[in-house]
Amino acid sequence: MLSGCRRALPAALRLAVRGWAGGGGRRRVSTSWSPVGAAFDAKQQRSRLTGQSTGLFGVPELSSPEGFQEAQEKALQETEQLVQKACTTPPGPQIVMIFDQLSDALCRVADLADFVKIAHPDFAFREAAEETCRNIGTMVEKLNTNIELCQSLKQLLANKEVMDSLDPETRQVAELFMFDFEISGIHLDEEKRKRAVDLNVKILDLCNQFLIGAHLPNKIDKQILPEHIRYNFAVEGNYIQITGLHADCSDDLVREAAYKIFLYPNAEQLRCLEELLTSRNHLAQLVGYNTFAHRALQGTMARTPEKVMQFLETLSDRLFQRTLKDFEMMEGMKMKLNPQNSKLMPWDHPYYSGVLRAERYNIEPSLYCPFFSLGACMEGLNFLFNQLLGISLYAEQTEKGELWCEDVRKLDCHFTIRGGRLRKDGEYQLPVVVLMLSLPHSTRSSPTLLTPGMMENLFHEMGHAMHSMLGRTRYQHVTGTRCPTDFAEVPSILMEYFASDYRVVNQFARHFQTGQFSWFILLPLSLLVFYAVLDQLYHGEHPLKRSTTEILKETQEKFYGLPYVPNTAWQLRFSHLVGYGAKYYSYLMSRAIASMVWKQCFVQNPFDRAMGERYRREMLAHGGGKEPMLMVQGMLQKSPSVEDFVNALVSDLDQDFETFFMDSE
């Protein structure tokens, strides 16, 4: 019943919402471009006057790591009171409100801790946040199997007269709470319900363990690598640390070494992945599903693994000839640069696809950094949102203690810290959102400069943020990105289309010294199809017929077209298996919908205010409070089919570059 706090998407640069009230008139959204801000309340106002530390995100307890224990205990006490209240309240809309208050009480702490455990530089804070996440997560799973609590909701859903009197959003939220009970095994006997709780807690622990392992560097004796490439990697005594794939390095040998060393199998990580997949399958079958994928896809637009595979296989078939042609062109390029070894390998594709685009469109990404200062990009977003939605972004001073550093710029992800909801006093609890970006530091001679990819990522993550900030749902359980995953990526990917349109870019992309304009590009799809199919197979029928590495080898060669490299295990670095288990296809399905929205509504005029308002009204406002396909239908005036999704993605590849990217100097 409380999956809401687990629906917030993993995503860059911290935003704080201060004052968008909805309705007519001019709206404004406050942003802290690098520091961490939070919505004001009375305690924060007092701390400003007295000079006291307000605590992280304005939570007074979080001025020290020990504060997480206090915040957790307060949340659990409030939870206990709300459970008692829910179990003694007669059927009516008040039941849904109490359930949402219960969800909010836990999510306010869990969501904040989920961010701090990743982003805070102080180990003590990260450790305390990690423990809080685990404890709140355990409580959530226990509540999801609480018979008395579920019964109070069942009585409401069974009362036709009361249900008919509820507004659509309240009915939807009531049904979502019941859905969370059902997929958690509420229908099982007591022994099996306890087993479901234990499995969920075990899965949470395995997910954390897998995420840590997915990002750990691999070490190798530095004497093994040729001396002339060692400087590309971090040296630690007699060892070289490989922390990534170095996919953008122009040296073929550096990319090859990084690929083979970074992806070298780790037995403990492999065991963790196998145990995670097995535990997920056991949980799914325990609560009545054939596979984990069947359980995970309930409530999504795709609905079933069969529909997902139909989509992915159809798309793969349509991409096959195009992919072969691109590979042939890349091999030709590699032959020119390295005649002794022209065979295209997996470590080559990302690099040479960039070279191919640069040659095809006469661009060089590094030349565009001076045009994309962080300040210019934020002004561009401000202009775009003002034109489309009548919203202004403005920087605001943060409170003492609200953040741990004056320069919070790290990683690439979006977090909901607090969901929006209508409170009992009639006031709206404003959402608080974090965006984190991996950005270079400014220097004495230049501001923070973004590559085209960084700029596109900023727009992508800002799409998530606006989804969270502009939603005005009554219930925080369905606020913003707390919606089906294959819909949640639509607003973020749509922003990539705006970021790729010369008319939008020309509004802000000026050289920080000369004021000249600029433009840039987008990427292919075959790799995403491979990842999405692999995800489906790992979460399909168990026991798996082959090892995870053998499945990867077969899937890579069938859907990607490049050979598997022996003694590598890319799946052990596939961190999306944690947050997007059985749902990685969402990136492709959401891109298809975003493509259709862009072409139908914005390609003629990316600043069309009427279309912007329609987009906010039909797609941004509802969060998870409305069926996603109904939101898509409201925007597109049609219900797209699998063939429509595939056509939209393929047609993007057929677009004439000059239609979208024009040199306006």
Protein Blocks (a to p, Z undefined) as FASTA:
>chain_A
ZZmmmmpccdehpaddfbbgghedjddddddfkbccddddfklmmmmmnopaebehhiak
lmbfklmmmmmmmmmmmmmmmmmmmmmcccdfklmmmmmmmmmmmmmmmmmmmmmmmmpm
blklmmmmmmmmmmmmmmmmmmmmgfklmmmmmmmmmmmmlmmmpcfklmmmmmmmmmmm
mmnopmpcfklmmmmmmmmmmmmmmmmmmmmmmmpccdddfklpcfklmmmpccehjacc
dfbeolmbcblklmmmmmmmmmpccfklmmmmmmmmmmmmmmmmmnopablklmmmgoia
nlpaklmmmmmmmmmmmmmmmmmmmmmmmmmmmmmmmmmlmcccfklmmmmmmmmmmmmn
opafklmmmmmcfklmmmmmmmmmmmmnopacddddddehkambfbdcedjddddfbdcd
ddfkopacddddddddddddddfkbccdddfklmmmmmmmmmmmmmmmmpccfblklgcj
lccfklmmmmmmmmmmmmmpmklmmmmmccfklopacddddddfklmmmmmmmmmmmmmc
cddfbdfklmmmmmmmmmnopacdehiafklmmmmlmmmgoilmmmmmmmmmmmmmmmmm
mmmomklmklmmmmmmmmmmnmmmbcfklmmmmmnopacdfklmmmmmmmmmmpcfklmm
ccfZZ
